[in-house]
Amino acid sequence: MQALEQEIKELIVSSLSLEEVAPADIDSEAPLFVEGLGLDSIDALELGLALQKRFGVSMSGDKEVVRARFASVATLAAFVTAHRAEQASA
């Protein structure tokens, strides 16, 4: 899971053009929005598209469920892992 978390951190930095943030600076458990990285709703849309392109995941669903997926790098990694498991068993 650490490799996936690292890949997601790199995707966050590159897709959101966070020039002053290195992937190593992002704590996997820290909040991505408001506190932590301080991302906003536009960042969420851009990140959602980047995740969809890279991992083939869909960010549709109940607003609270989607918000929970975006809570941290760790929750995004868990979501991608679950998606991969679903695809493998399908």
N, C-alpha and C positions, 0 to 999 in steps of 0.2 A: 504494500500500500504506500510505502514511502516514495517509491519511484513515481507512482501515479500522483501523489501529492506534489512532488517536485514538478512534474509535468504541468499540473494545474496552476501552480505558482508562476511558472514561466509563461503560461498562456495568459494569465491575468496581467502580468507586466507587459507583455507584447501587445495583446489585443486592446488594452486600455491606455497604451503609451505612457506608462508610469515611469518616466525617465529617472526620477529621484528615488525609486524603490527597486531593490534587487530581490530576486526570488528568495534568497536566503534571509531577507529581512522580514518576510511574511511568516507569522506564527500560524501553524496549521489549525490551532484551536481558537485563534482570535477571531472576533467578529469581522466580517468583511464590510458591513454597512454601519454608518453613523460612527460608532467607536471603531477601534482597530484601523483598518485601511481608510475608512471614511467614504466608501463608495456611495453613489446615489442611484436613483432609478434609471437614469440613462446608462450608467455603467452596468447596471443589471441587465439591461436589454443587450448591450454590446457583448457582455460576457456570456449571456445565454446563447447568442448566435455563434460565438466562438466555440463554446462547448458543443453545440449542435453540430457544427462543421467538423470538429476534431474527433468527437466521440460518438456521434450519431444519436445523442440523447434528445428527448423532447422535454421542454420545460413547461408543457401545458399541464393544466390541472387546477385544483383548488388553490386559491391565493395563499392560504396559510401553509399548505404543503410545499408550494414552490418557495415561499419565504424560508421555510425550515431547511430546504435543500441548499439554499444560498447562505446559510448562517456562517459557515467557515469553510476553509479549504478541506478540512477533514470530512464535513458533511457532503461536500461536492464529490469528494473521492469515494465515499460510501455509496452515493447515488450512482456514480459511473460504474462502480464495481457491481452493484445490483443489476444495473442495466445490462452489463456484459453477461452476467449469469443468466438473465432472462433470455438473451439472444442465443446463448449457447445451448440452452435447453429447448428452444423452440424448433 
